[in-house]
Amino acid sequence: MIDYHVHSNFSDGERSVFDIIDLAVEKGISRLAVTDHFDAYDESLKGREKTMAQLMEHFEQIREYAEEKRNQGNTIEVLCGIETCTGMDGRLRLPEGCEAACDIIITSPHYVEGKFSFCPGEYFLDEYWEAYKKKLLAMASGPGDVLGHPEGYLPIKPMLGEGTTYESRQQICREISQRYFDEAFIDALGERLAESGKAYELHGATGTPREWVAERLRDRGVVFSAGSDAHAVNILGKNERAMELIHRLGLKVWDGRKQN
């Protein structure tokens, strides 16, 4: 079992890396990536910012504890990495030395730069989603190893109305995907991913992407990564759908080697 997208309490996860690695061993996860948020440009991380020195200490703790578990006879391999958003040009905006220190970098479109006229409860803002698509295409061509949840956890926060639930927000994301991410866009995204070698994430938490999207990307030579995006340990390793698609559709899985 693999899980290449997990968060600890270094950023916004609920548990320590020690607890996560212990539980991963119990669950039979053989390859795990701890990918905490690290993005100085993300407004949602205000108050939880970490320095480069803190990140390096975090990585050292992960690697030392993973080695300890292997010395006890466990076979788990743990990658150290981050989840971050890029600029509109798809380029990373990280401190010097950060990219080289990471085993894996997930670039996820957590926000879209620009001035938009949002109205609470109105989700089909063409200008905004066209900008989102433009950013995704740039990210697909840019550095990093995995393109994180392009159809899940869409950046809808600026347009949210009152009283939404997790389930209703996910339904909104599905409707947006159906409306804006058509075959022509998926083909363009696939071409860029195939050229860059960057993996497309099969996202455990939201069960995305749509199956036809995975098939269409596969046909263009795209590789895939399976990640639960676990912030709470109850969904650690929640990649059953991803693994089912991998086996049934014959998807090529990212091997954990850095692309850039």
Backbone bond lengths (Angstrom), bond angles and torsions (degrees), N, CA, C in turn:
res aa  C-N    CA-C-N  psi(-1)  N-CA   C-N-CA  omega(-1)  CA-C   N-CA-C  phi
1 M - - - 1.461 - - 1.527 109.39 -
2 I 1.324 116.55 141.67 1.463 121.01 178.03 1.520 109.69 -124.04
3 D 1.319 115.46 152.28 1.464 121.49 171.94 1.521 107.27 -150.40
4 Y 1.330 114.93 104.01 1.457 121.12 -174.54 1.524 113.55 -99.61
5 H 1.344 118.11 22.84 1.470 119.62 -179.94 1.524 109.12 -155.50
6 V 1.337 115.58 95.73 1.463 121.71 -176.49 1.527 109.11 -140.31
7 H 1.341 115.93 142.95 1.462 121.90 -179.70 1.530 111.24 -114.88
8 S 1.315 115.33 141.83 1.464 121.69 175.91 1.526 109.10 -112.52
9 N 1.329 115.47 -178.44 1.470 118.99 178.94 1.522 112.32 -76.02
10 F 1.317 117.46 6.38 1.468 119.71 168.75 1.528 109.68 -65.30
11 S 1.341 116.09 -31.29 1.465 119.29 174.88 1.527 108.53 -118.44
12 D 1.336 117.96 -97.82 1.467 118.79 -176.17 1.524 112.53 -125.16
13 G 1.335 117.68 20.94 1.455 120.37 173.38 1.520 110.82 -82.36
14 E 1.319 116.17 167.18 1.470 119.45 -174.15 1.528 113.80 -90.76
15 R 1.334 117.96 -18.64 1.461 119.61 -172.54 1.525 111.72 -127.94
16 S 1.330 115.61 163.94 1.461 121.45 179.27 1.525 110.75 -74.44
17 V 1.319 115.96 163.46 1.465 119.51 178.13 1.530 110.55 -64.64
18 F 1.314 117.48 -29.15 1.458 120.45 179.18 1.529 110.09 -66.30
19 D 1.331 116.19 -45.55 1.468 120.42 177.64 1.523 110.71 -62.26
20 I 1.329 116.31 -41.49 1.464 120.56 -177.44 1.521 110.97 -65.10
21 I 1.323 117.04 -44.97 1.463 119.88 179.98 1.525 110.75 -65.44
22 D 1.335 116.93 -40.64 1.470 120.33 177.35 1.525 110.52 -59.20
23 L 1.329 116.51 -46.59 1.463 120.44 -178.30 1.526 111.09 -68.24
24 A 1.327 116.79 -36.07 1.464 119.96 177.65 1.523 110.64 -61.32
25 V 1.322 116.32 -40.61 1.467 120.54 176.99 1.526 109.78 -61.77
26 E 1.333 116.58 -44.99 1.469 120.90 179.74 1.522 111.53 -61.26
27 K 1.332 116.90 -36.96 1.456 121.60 -178.23 1.522 113.44 -80.90
28 G 1.324 117.45 -6.81 1.448 120.51 179.59 1.515 113.98 80.65
29 I 1.329 116.75 23.61 1.461 120.47 176.90 1.525 108.09 -77.73
30 S 1.318 116.05 122.37 1.459 119.77 -176.11 1.522 112.68 -92.07
31 R 1.349 116.80 -28.37 1.470 120.69 177.94 1.520 107.82 -132.40
32 L 1.330 114.99 122.44 1.456 122.82 -175.07 1.522 108.55 -128.56
33 A 1.320 116.61 139.99 1.459 120.48 173.30 1.526 108.74 -122.42
34 V 1.316 116.57 122.02 1.461 122.02 173.86 1.526 106.53 -91.04
35 T 1.329 116.00 114.10 1.467 121.52 -169.32 1.522 109.93 -128.55
36 D 1.309 116.17 71.67 1.462 119.64 -178.01 1.525 111.85 -71.93
37 H 1.326 114.84 154.87 1.461 120.69 178.43 1.528 110.02 -63.64
38 F 1.333 115.00 136.89 1.468 120.74 178.03 1.518 106.57 -152.04
39 D 1.317 116.52 97.15 1.462 120.75 -173.17 1.528 109.31 -160.43
40 A 1.318 115.95 105.75 1.460 120.84 -178.43 1.529 112.82 -68.22
41 Y 1.335 117.52 -12.82 1.460 121.54 -177.09 1.528 113.01 -97.52
42 D 1.312 117.51 -3.90 1.461 121.55 -175.35 1.532 110.27 -89.22
43 E 1.331 116.10 111.09 1.464 120.78 -177.71 1.528 112.00 -62.64
44 S 1.328 117.72 -28.04 1.463 119.98 -178.02 1.526 112.36 -70.82
45 L 1.328 117.35 -12.43 1.461 121.09 -179.77 1.524 112.79 -97.16
46 K 1.329 116.83 2.10 1.461 119.61 179.95 1.528 110.67 -56.07
47 G 1.332 114.72 131.69 1.450 120.54 -177.65 1.519 112.68 94.02
48 R 1.336 116.61 -12.57 1.463 120.25 178.26 1.530 110.59 -122.50
49 E 1.317 116.69 21.38 1.461 119.92 -177.96 1.526 110.94 -64.09
50 K 1.327 115.32 145.42 1.453 121.20 177.31 1.524 109.36 -125.45
51 T 1.315 116.42 148.46 1.461 121.71 178.31 1.521 110.08 -86.84
52 M 1.322 114.55 167.37 1.451 119.98 176.57 1.533 110.66 -62.28
53 A 1.324 116.76 -38.38 1.465 120.70 178.84 1.527 110.72 -62.48
54 Q 1.327 116.52 -41.29 1.464 120.09 178.33 1.527 111.32 -65.55
55 L 1.329 116.42 -37.89 1.458 119.56 178.31 1.528 110.78 -64.37
56 M 1.316 117.66 -41.42 1.453 121.15 179.80 1.532 110.91 -65.10
57 E 1.314 116.94 -38.47 1.469 120.37 176.51 1.526 110.34 -65.02
58 H 1.340 115.79 -40.05 1.460 122.54 177.04 1.529 110.26 -59.48
59 F 1.315 117.22 -46.69 1.462 121.15 179.09 1.525 111.33 -62.97
60 E 1.320 115.95 -40.21 1.471 119.72 -179.83 1.527 110.87 -62.41
61 Q 1.344 116.95 -41.05 1.459 120.94 178.41 1.525 110.85 -63.06
62 I 1.328 115.90 -43.01 1.467 120.27 -179.85 1.524 110.10 -61.66
63 R 1.309 116.43 -49.16 1.462 120.28 -175.34 1.531 111.73 -66.37
64 E 1.302 116.42 -39.17 1.463 119.53 179.44 1.527 111.03 -66.52
65 Y 1.339 116.43 -41.38 1.467 119.00 -178.12 1.525 110.89 -72.18
66 A 1.328 116.81 -36.39 1.464 119.97 176.91 1.528 110.28 -63.49
67 E 1.311 116.82 -40.51 1.458 121.07 177.75 1.532 110.58 -64.07
68 E 1.330 115.90 -39.64 1.463 120.18 177.79 1.532 110.48 -60.92
69 K 1.323 116.66 -42.72 1.465 120.28 179.86 1.536 110.92 -65.24
70 R 1.325 116.99 -38.58 1.463 119.62 178.15 1.527 111.25 -67.20
71 N 1.331 116.58 -36.28 1.462 120.61 177.78 1.521 111.73 -65.54
72 Q 1.327 116.00 -19.33 1.467 121.37 177.22 1.527 111.66 -88.71
73 G 1.342 115.62 3.22 1.453 119.40 176.97 1.512 115.23 100.51
74 N 1.324 117.88 3.05 1.460 121.06 177.92 1.534 109.56 -84.03
75 T 1.322 115.80 153.56 1.465 119.79 -174.86 1.525 112.81 -104.11
76 I 1.298 118.33 8.86 1.456 120.86 -174.75 1.533 112.10 -66.10
77 E 1.328 115.53 138.13 1.455 122.87 171.88 1.525 107.25 -113.58
78 V 1.323 117.02 130.31 1.463 121.29 -176.36 1.524 109.88 -119.71
79 L 1.313 115.84 124.72 1.459 122.25 175.86 1.518 109.68 -95.13
80 C 1.323 115.60 143.17 1.464 121.97 176.09 1.522 108.59 -102.81
81 G 1.311 116.30 128.57 1.454 117.95 -179.66 1.506 112.75 -160.93
82 I 1.316 114.58 -167.24 1.462 121.53 -179.11 1.521 109.29 -140.58
83 E 1.327 114.22 160.73 1.457 121.97 166.27 1.521 106.59 -114.85
84 T 1.332 116.11 127.80 1.456 120.17 -176.45 1.516 108.96 -145.26
85 C 1.309 116.36 163.90 1.457 122.00 174.43 1.527 107.93 -107.53
86 T 1.302 116.44 152.65 1.460 120.94 178.74 1.523 110.03 -101.71
87 G 1.319 115.63 179.80 1.451 120.74 168.49 1.515 110.10 -77.44
88 M 1.318 117.05 178.65 1.457 121.42 179.94 1.526 111.89 -63.36
89 D 1.332 116.53 -20.01 1.466 120.58 179.43 1.527 112.95 -86.78
90 G 1.325 117.03 0.57 1.455 120.96 179.15 1.511 115.28 82.41
91 R 1.318 117.03 2.36 1.460 120.31 -177.27 1.519 111.74 -87.72
92 L 1.332 114.89 145.42 1.462 120.84 176.80 1.520 110.21 -69.92
93 R 1.326 115.13 147.96 1.469 121.10 176.88 1.528 107.71 -128.21
94 L 1.324 114.62 76.65 1.453 121.72 -172.43 1.523 110.62 -124.77
95 P 1.336 117.03 156.17 1.472 119.58 176.53 1.527 110.85 -62.05
96 E 1.310 115.10 155.45 1.465 120.81 178.36 1.528 110.00 -57.28
97 G 1.313 116.18 132.93 1.452 121.61 178.33 1.515 114.50 90.90
98 C 1.331 117.52 -13.04 1.470 120.12 -176.01 1.520 111.21 -67.98
99 E 1.319 116.55 -48.38 1.463 119.85 -177.09 1.518 111.03 -58.62
100 A 1.324 117.30 -43.51 1.465 121.26 -178.56 1.522 112.18 -66.83
101 A 1.335 116.71 -28.86 1.465 120.54 -177.33 1.523 112.86 -78.19
102 C 1.331 117.60 -17.03 1.457 122.09 -174.90 1.530 111.57 -90.04
103 D 1.333 115.87 138.16 1.458 120.91 170.68 1.524 110.93 -79.17
104 I 1.326 116.02 -27.19 1.457 121.96 -177.84 1.526 109.33 -148.90
105 I 1.319 116.25 138.20 1.456 121.86 173.46 1.523 107.78 -126.38
106 I 1.327 115.39 119.10 1.458 121.39 174.34 1.526 107.47 -97.23
107 T 1.321 117.35 122.12 1.457 120.61 175.29 1.521 107.68 -101.64
108 S 1.328 115.66 114.87 1.464 121.48 -177.08 1.520 110.01 -118.88
109 P 1.329 118.22 137.57 1.473 122.02 -177.98 1.525 111.75 -79.80
110 H 1.314 116.69 74.40 1.462 121.32 -176.10 1.525 113.56 -74.54
111 Y 1.310 116.98 -20.78 1.460 121.03 -178.63 1.526 108.73 -156.14
112 V 1.319 114.83 161.37 1.463 121.85 -179.92 1.523 107.97 -125.76
113 E 1.327 116.29 123.45 1.451 120.66 179.68 1.538 110.12 -74.35
114 G 1.336 115.58 147.14 1.450 120.28 177.69 1.519 111.33 135.36
115 K 1.313 116.17 169.16 1.459 122.30 177.72 1.521 108.90 -103.46
116 F 1.330 115.92 120.49 1.453 121.73 -177.32 1.528 109.52 -130.73
117 S 1.295 116.31 149.36 1.468 122.20 -179.81 1.525 109.03 -93.80
118 F 1.334 115.72 87.46 1.454 120.69 -178.19 1.528 110.76 -83.01
119 C 1.332 115.39 143.06 1.458 122.48 171.41 1.519 107.07 -125.59
120 P 1.323 118.93 124.65 1.464 120.68 -178.55 1.523 111.86 -52.58
121 G 1.310 115.74 129.01 1.453 121.01 177.90 1.509 114.87 87.54
122 E 1.328 117.75 -3.30 1.464 120.79 177.21 1.532 108.11 -108.03
123 Y 1.328 115.63 113.04 1.462 120.99 -168.30 1.525 114.26 -105.92
124 F 1.317 117.58 -13.42 1.460 119.81 -175.43 1.524 110.28 -101.97
125 L 1.328 113.47 68.78 1.456 121.39 178.41 1.527 107.65 -95.52
126 D 1.319 116.08 101.37 1.462 121.33 -172.42 1.527 112.53 -54.04
127 E 1.319 117.15 -45.97 1.464 121.03 -176.95 1.526 111.22 -59.09
128 Y 1.311 116.25 -40.61 1.461 121.49 -178.12 1.528 110.88 -67.36
129 W 1.318 116.90 -46.49 1.460 119.14 -175.92 1.521 111.89 -74.80
130 E 1.312 117.81 -26.25 1.463 119.01 172.42 1.527 110.38 -68.23
131 A 1.337 116.63 -36.81 1.465 120.12 175.78 1.530 110.36 -66.88
132 Y 1.325 116.19 -39.17 1.469 120.78 177.34 1.530 110.28 -60.49
133 K 1.306 116.96 -45.35 1.464 121.37 179.65 1.529 110.75 -62.95
134 K 1.315 116.57 -41.32 1.462 120.60 177.84 1.520 110.60 -60.90
135 K 1.330 115.90 -41.07 1.463 119.85 179.47 1.528 110.75 -67.28
136 L 1.322 117.44 -41.44 1.462 120.56 178.36 1.522 111.65 -59.49
137 L 1.314 116.84 -42.95 1.462 120.55 179.19 1.525 111.06 -62.36
138 A 1.333 116.11 -41.25 1.463 119.77 178.00 1.526 110.79 -65.83
139 M 1.333 117.13 -40.06 1.461 120.80 178.84 1.531 111.06 -66.00
140 A 1.329 116.58 -36.30 1.461 120.28 179.76 1.522 111.37 -62.84
141 S 1.328 116.63 -33.12 1.467 121.21 179.38 1.519 112.36 -86.71
142 G 1.309 117.69 -17.37 1.452 121.63 -171.65 1.514 114.18 -87.93
143 P 1.333 116.50 -176.95 1.462 121.80 -178.12 1.524 112.37 -69.11
144 G 1.309 114.48 166.97 1.458 121.48 -175.58 1.512 109.44 112.99
145 D 1.326 116.47 169.92 1.458 121.71 -173.83 1.517 114.14 -107.48
146 V 1.331 116.42 -32.10 1.465 121.30 -175.23 1.522 109.26 -136.13
147 L 1.330 116.24 135.89 1.459 121.88 171.59 1.521 106.71 -90.52
148 G 1.320 116.37 111.03 1.457 121.56 -170.80 1.519 114.73 -83.08
149 H 1.304 116.09 132.74 1.475 127.82 173.57 1.536 115.55 30.18
150 P 1.336 118.94 61.53 1.475 119.72 -179.83 1.518 114.72 -61.65
151 E 1.359 117.83 -26.32 1.462 120.29 179.43 1.525 112.60 -110.98
152 G 1.313 117.70 -0.86 1.453 121.22 179.44 1.513 110.04 -117.59
153 Y 1.320 117.57 152.41 1.462 121.98 -178.28 1.529 111.00 51.17
154 L 1.309 116.05 48.87 1.463 120.02 177.91 1.526 110.03 -62.64
155 P 1.330 118.44 152.40 1.470 121.43 -177.27 1.531 112.15 -77.19
156 I 1.330 115.75 71.81 1.464 121.31 -177.10 1.531 113.19 -98.59
157 K 1.317 117.36 -0.32 1.462 120.02 -176.06 1.526 113.52 -54.16
158 P 1.364 120.17 -41.28 1.467 119.45 -178.44 1.520 114.33 -64.05
159 M 1.328 117.91 -14.88 1.464 120.62 -176.41 1.520 113.01 -116.13
160 L 1.331 117.37 7.51 1.458 119.94 -176.84 1.523 112.39 -65.81
161 G 1.322 115.09 137.58 1.457 120.65 170.86 1.515 110.18 -88.58
162 E 1.321 116.74 -174.93 1.461 120.94 -178.59 1.525 111.04 -81.55
163 G 1.323 114.56 150.81 1.453 120.59 170.56 1.509 116.18 75.10
164 T 1.335 118.78 21.50 1.459 119.14 177.80 1.524 110.30 -79.34
165 T 1.310 115.51 150.08 1.460 122.65 175.06 1.520 109.12 -110.70
166 Y 1.320 116.07 170.38 1.460 119.67 176.62 1.528 110.13 -57.19
167 E 1.327 116.19 -44.48 1.458 120.29 -178.30 1.522 111.51 -64.76
168 S 1.334 117.65 -41.94 1.468 119.52 -179.36 1.526 110.59 -68.61
169 R 1.327 117.64 -34.58 1.467 119.72 177.86 1.521 111.07 -66.53
170 Q 1.328 116.77 -37.57 1.455 119.16 177.57 1.527 111.52 -68.59
171 Q 1.318 117.08 -34.57 1.459 119.62 175.33 1.529 110.82 -65.45
172 I 1.324 116.76 -38.55 1.470 120.87 175.91 1.524 109.95 -60.61
173 C 1.331 116.46 -43.61 1.468 120.24 179.67 1.522 110.91 -62.89
174 R 1.325 117.36 -39.21 1.459 120.08 178.64 1.529 110.97 -64.26
175 E 1.313 116.61 -41.03 1.464 120.07 -179.78 1.529 111.22 -67.38
176 I 1.329 116.46 -37.52 1.466 120.31 176.98 1.530 109.92 -64.65
177 S 1.333 116.87 -44.40 1.454 120.93 179.47 1.520 111.18 -59.07
178 Q 1.317 115.99 -44.91 1.460 120.14 -179.79 1.525 111.75 -63.77
179 R 1.294 116.29 -34.49 1.466 120.08 -175.72 1.529 112.58 -79.60
180 Y 1.321 117.36 -38.76 1.463 120.33 -169.74 1.529 115.28 -108.54
181 F 1.329 118.16 -28.52 1.458 120.07 -172.88 1.527 109.07 -99.72
182 D 1.319 114.97 78.23 1.453 121.82 -174.60 1.528 111.31 -88.84
183 E 1.326 116.46 -176.78 1.456 121.17 -175.92 1.529 112.40 -60.84
184 A 1.323 116.40 -40.50 1.467 119.25 -179.23 1.525 110.90 -62.67
185 F 1.327 116.89 -41.17 1.462 119.74 179.19 1.524 110.74 -68.04
186 I 1.320 117.64 -43.69 1.467 120.66 179.86 1.527 110.37 -62.20
187 D 1.330 117.19 -37.91 1.464 119.88 176.80 1.527 111.28 -62.71
188 A 1.331 116.17 -43.67 1.464 119.94 179.34 1.526 110.70 -64.71
189 L 1.329 116.42 -40.41 1.461 120.77 178.06 1.530 110.16 -64.16
190 G 1.336 116.30 -42.87 1.454 120.63 -179.81 1.515 112.78 -62.35
191 E 1.320 116.61 -39.87 1.460 120.03 178.99 1.518 110.98 -61.62
192 R 1.312 116.62 -41.90 1.468 120.17 -178.86 1.526 111.61 -70.80
193 L 1.325 116.73 -39.90 1.460 119.75 178.41 1.528 111.47 -65.59
194 A 1.318 116.19 -41.98 1.463 119.73 179.77 1.526 110.89 -63.20
195 E 1.312 116.42 -37.03 1.463 120.36 -179.99 1.521 111.85 -71.06
196 S 1.324 116.96 -41.11 1.470 120.36 -177.35 1.523 112.86 -81.19
197 G 1.330 117.50 -23.67 1.462 121.31 -175.62 1.509 113.31 83.12
198 K 1.310 117.37 5.27 1.464 122.16 -179.53 1.530 109.84 -74.27
199 A 1.329 116.21 141.97 1.456 121.02 -177.82 1.527 110.99 -86.28
200 Y 1.317 115.79 150.30 1.462 123.29 174.01 1.521 107.50 -99.30
201 E 1.312 116.82 132.33 1.459 120.23 -174.34 1.520 113.05 -83.31
202 L 1.331 115.07 128.58 1.452 122.97 165.52 1.521 105.46 -87.85
203 H 1.329 116.53 107.87 1.460 123.08 -164.97 1.523 111.31 -94.43
204 G 1.339 114.94 111.91 1.452 119.80 -175.05 1.511 114.71 -65.31
205 A 1.319 117.33 -41.27 1.464 120.51 -174.31 1.517 112.45 -62.65
206 T 1.336 118.00 -34.88 1.463 121.08 -176.23 1.528 113.57 -111.62
207 G 1.318 117.81 -2.80 1.454 119.62 -179.74 1.514 113.53 63.29
208 T 1.302 117.01 33.20 1.457 121.75 179.07 1.521 109.59 -109.99
209 P 1.352 117.32 159.31 1.452 129.23 7.72 1.530 111.94 -86.30
210 R 1.327 116.13 -176.94 1.455 121.13 171.39 1.529 109.36 -62.93
211 E 1.315 116.18 148.24 1.468 119.42 -173.97 1.517 112.40 -60.26
212 W 1.324 118.59 -40.77 1.465 119.59 -178.51 1.527 111.36 -64.10
213 V 1.340 116.38 -27.94 1.462 120.28 177.01 1.529 109.81 -65.97
214 A 1.337 116.77 -45.98 1.466 120.53 178.14 1.526 110.95 -59.66
215 E 1.325 116.53 -41.97 1.467 119.96 179.26 1.522 111.49 -63.79
216 R 1.311 116.27 -43.55 1.467 120.19 -176.92 1.530 111.04 -67.70
217 L 1.330 116.32 -39.46 1.462 120.09 176.84 1.532 110.85 -67.05
218 R 1.327 115.44 -41.24 1.477 119.49 176.99 1.512 111.20 -55.14
219 D 1.329 116.03 -43.67 1.462 120.46 -176.77 1.520 112.28 -66.41
220 R 1.323 117.18 -14.43 1.463 121.15 177.71 1.525 111.79 -102.53
221 G 1.323 116.10 9.39 1.455 120.21 174.28 1.513 115.28 85.39
222 V 1.328 117.58 17.44 1.465 121.45 -179.64 1.523 110.13 -77.11
223 V 1.336 116.06 142.27 1.462 121.65 173.51 1.522 108.84 -96.08
224 F 1.332 116.36 161.58 1.452 121.54 -173.66 1.526 111.03 -127.82
225 S 1.324 114.81 151.59 1.459 122.02 174.94 1.522 108.39 -123.46
226 A 1.327 116.96 140.78 1.458 121.70 178.41 1.515 109.60 -104.48
227 G 1.339 116.38 121.54 1.457 120.23 -179.63 1.511 111.49 -142.19
228 S 1.328 116.19 131.35 1.469 119.83 -179.41 1.517 112.12 -74.73
229 D 1.340 117.12 -27.90 1.467 122.78 -170.46 1.522 110.22 60.35
230 A 1.334 114.79 40.47 1.462 120.54 -177.46 1.523 111.13 -71.06
231 H 1.321 115.25 121.62 1.454 122.44 167.56 1.529 108.96 -101.38
232 A 1.326 115.18 -33.21 1.460 122.34 173.52 1.525 108.32 -105.80
233 V 1.317 116.69 143.60 1.458 119.52 -172.75 1.521 113.03 -69.80
234 N 1.324 118.22 -14.61 1.456 118.74 -179.36 1.527 112.48 -67.79
235 I 1.351 118.31 -17.55 1.468 118.45 176.00 1.530 111.96 -111.31
236 L 1.317 117.91 11.27 1.459 120.27 174.31 1.530 109.39 -57.30
237 G 1.320 116.40 127.13 1.458 120.32 -179.05 1.517 114.47 78.87
238 K 1.336 117.45 11.03 1.469 120.80 -178.34 1.534 109.59 -76.68
239 N 1.307 115.36 73.98 1.455 121.74 -177.73 1.525 112.14 -127.82
240 E 1.343 114.87 28.60 1.461 118.34 -177.98 1.532 111.55 -60.74
241 R 1.332 116.77 -45.14 1.472 119.25 -179.81 1.528 110.17 -63.88
242 A 1.328 115.97 -42.13 1.460 119.40 179.81 1.523 110.94 -59.45
243 M 1.306 117.28 -46.49 1.459 120.16 -177.85 1.524 111.02 -67.89
244 E 1.341 117.09 -34.68 1.455 120.14 177.55 1.521 110.57 -64.88
245 L 1.336 116.71 -42.73 1.461 120.57 177.98 1.528 110.98 -65.51
246 I 1.315 116.16 -41.09 1.464 120.49 -179.98 1.527 110.71 -57.27
247 H 1.320 115.67 -46.04 1.465 119.40 -176.66 1.528 111.56 -76.70
248 R 1.318 117.35 -42.55 1.466 119.76 -175.76 1.514 112.70 -73.15
249 L 1.346 116.69 -37.04 1.455 120.26 -177.19 1.522 113.05 -96.33
250 G 1.322 116.08 -4.13 1.464 119.08 179.88 1.515 112.95 67.12
251 L 1.330 116.48 42.48 1.454 120.67 -178.21 1.523 110.35 -78.34
252 K 1.318 116.05 142.84 1.459 121.31 176.34 1.519 109.08 -83.99
253 V 1.321 116.62 130.21 1.460 121.81 -174.30 1.522 110.60 -100.68
254 W 1.325 115.72 135.37 1.460 122.05 175.44 1.522 109.13 -57.35
255 D 1.326 116.45 135.33 1.472 120.87 -172.65 1.519 114.90 -93.99
256 G 1.327 117.18 7.36 1.456 119.73 177.89 1.503 114.72 86.64
257 R 1.330 116.90 5.56 1.459 120.28 178.92 1.519 109.55 -95.79
258 K 1.315 116.48 136.16 1.453 121.25 -177.51 1.525 111.22 -61.63
259 Q 1.339 114.99 137.34 1.458 120.79 -178.97 1.523 111.77 -87.47
260 N 1.313 117.80 -27.04 1.477 121.31 -175.26 1.515 110.01 -130.13
